[in-house]
């Protein structure tokens, strides 16, 4: 178990901690949840950086890092949708979670085809992730009726639009493989 894998494991452990804290009947839960999410987001960046810098990439990390990210974001969005009761927040959350499912499936399928590099992470995808993390941090860190919540929801809508754009980029890259006939692949 190397440092990047330990950081990924910490992020996985933080998911139930985040959920349990969010539902505590305590005024400090908002700031605490935002802090937990910020630590998780930072470990997401740090584990990837260290895996590359220290040449410690492993199959465990390659598999669990994106899983931990998607589960953390999805859990946070589900909790926020329940608390906020906002149509825009719900639609943005559905777009984000749906895109993650579609692109994960696309990457797996492209890997089976030996074309995984065709759907590598793009710059738009990185900006989308940063906007998602910022918006979720803002939304977790404040009660639903606060001014920060309005800003957080606005940033989440921007993240959802970037999510659609990044999905378009990935689908465009994969389109030749998706539309090729079976005889073209022989």
C-alpha positions in Angstrom: 0.0 0.0 0.0 1.7 3.2 -1.2 0.9 6.8 -0.3 -1.4 7.5 -3.3 -3.4 4.4 -2.6 -3.7 5.4 1.1 -5.0 8.8 0.0 -7.6 7.1 -2.2 -8.6 4.8 0.7 -9.0 7.8 3.0 -11.4 9.3 0.4 -13.4 6.1 0.4 -13.6 6.1 4.2 -14.6 9.8 4.2 -17.8 9.0 2.2 -19.8 7.5 5.1 -18.3 10.1 7.5 -19.6 12.9 5.2 -23.1 11.4 5.0 -23.3 10.8 8.7 -22.1 14.3 9.5 -24.5 15.9 7.1 -27.5 14.4 9.0 -26.3 15.3 12.5 -28.7 17.7 14.3 -25.9 20.2 14.7 -25.4 23.7 13.4 -21.7 23.1 12.7 -22.5 20.3 10.3 -22.4 22.5 7.2 -18.9 23.8 7.8 -17.7 20.3 8.8 -19.2 18.7 5.7 -17.6 21.4 3.5 -14.2 20.7 5.2 -14.6 16.9 4.8 -15.4 17.4 1.1 -12.5 19.8 0.7 -10.1 17.2 2.2 -11.5 14.6 -0.1 -11.2 16.8 -3.2 -7.6 17.7 -2.2 -6.7 14.0 -1.8 -8.2 13.4 -5.3 -5.7 15.8 -6.7 -2.8 14.8 -4.4 -3.1 11.0 -5.0 -2.9 11.5 -8.7 0.0 13.9 -8.5 2.0 11.6 -6.2 1.3 8.5 -8.2 2.8 10.2 -11.2 5.6 12.1 -9.4 6.7 9.0 -7.4 6.0 6.5 -10.2 3.6 4.7 -7.9 0.6 4.1 -10.2 -1.1 0.8 -9.4 -4.1 -1.1 -10.7 -5.8 -0.5 -7.3 -5.3 3.3 -7.7 -6.3 3.2 -11.4 -9.6 1.5 -10.5 -10.5 3.0 -7.1 -9.5 6.6 -7.6 -12.2 7.4 -10.2 -14.7 5.2 -8.2 -14.0 7.1 -5.0 -14.5 10.4 -6.8 -17.7 9.4 -8.4 -19.2 8.0 -5.3 -18.2 11.0 -3.2 -19.7 13.4 -5.7 -22.8 11.3 -6.2 -23.4 10.9 -2.4 -23.0 14.7 -1.9 -25.4 15.5 -4.8 -28.0 13.1 -3.5 -27.9 14.7 -0.1 -28.1 18.2 -1.5 -31.0 17.4 -3.8 -32.9 16.1 -0.8 -32.1 19.2 1.3 -32.5 21.9 -1.3 -35.7 20.8 -3.1 -34.6 22.9 -6.1 -35.6 21.9 -9.6 -32.4 23.4 -11.1 -30.2 21.7 -8.5 -31.9 18.4 -9.2 -31.6 18.7 -13.0 -27.9 19.7 -12.7 -27.2 16.8 -10.4 -29.0 14.3 -12.6 -26.9 15.6 -15.6 -23.7 15.2 -13.6 -24.4 11.7 -12.3 -25.7 10.5 -15.6 -22.7 11.8 -17.5 -20.4 10.0 -15.0 -22.2 6.7 -15.7 -22.2 7.1 -19.5 -18.5 8.1 -19.6 -17.4 5.4 -17.3 -19.2 2.8 -19.4 -17.7 4.4 -22.6 -14.2 4.3 -21.2 -14.6 0.7 -20.2 -16.0 -0.2 -23.6 -13.2 1.7 -25.4 -10.6 0.0 -23.3 -12.0 -3.4 -24.4 -11.6 -2.1 -28.0 -8.0 -1.1 -27.2 -8.9 2.6 -27.8 -8.9 3.9 -24.2 -6.6 6.8 -25.2 -9.3 8.1 -27.4 -11.4 9.0 -24.3 -8.6 10.2 -22.0 -9.4 13.0 -19.6 -9.7 16.3 -21.5 -9.1 19.9 -20.3 -12.8 20.5 -20.4 -13.3 17.5 -18.1 -10.7 18.9 -15.6 -12.4 22.4 -15.6 -15.8 20.6 -15.1 -14.4 18.7 -12.2 -13.1 21.8 -10.5 -16.4 23.6 -10.9 -18.3 20.6 -9.5 -16.0 20.4 -6.5 -16.3 24.1 -5.9 -20.1 24.1 -6.2 -20.5 21.1 -3.9 -18.1 22.6 -1.4 -20.2 25.8 -1.4 -23.5 24.0 -1.1 -22.4 21.6 1.7 -20.9 24.5 3.6 -24.1 26.6 4.0 -27.7 26.0 4.8 -30.1 25.8 1.9 -31.6 29.2 2.5 -28.3 31.2 2.6 -26.7 33.5 0.1 -23.8 31.0 -0.4 -26.4 28.4 -1.5 -27.5 30.6 -4.4 -23.9 31.0 -5.5 -23.3 27.3 -5.1 -26.3 26.4 -7.1 -25.2 28.8 -9.8 -21.8 27.2 -10.0 -23.4 23.8 -10.1 -25.4 24.8 -13.1 -22.3 26.0 -14.8 -20.6 22.6 -13.9 -23.6 20.8 -15.4 -23.2 22.7 -18.6 -19.5 21.9 -18.7 -20.5 18.3 -18.0 -22.6 18.2 -21.1 -19.8 19.8 -23.1 -17.2 17.3 -21.8 -19.6 14.4 -22.6 -19.9 15.8 -26.1 -16.1 15.9 -26.5 -15.8 12.3 -25.3 -18.6 11.0 -27.5 -17.2 12.8 -30.5 -13.9 11.1 -29.9 -15.5 7.7 -29.6 -18.1 8.2 -32.4 -16.1 6.4 -35.1 -15.9 3.3 -32.9 -19.5 3.6 -31.8 -20.8 3.8 -35.4 -18.5 1.4 -37.1 -20.1 -1.9 -38.3 -18.8 -5.2 -36.9 -17.3 -6.0 -40.4 -15.2 -2.7 -40.2 -13.6 -4.0 -37.0 -12.4 -7.3 -38.5 
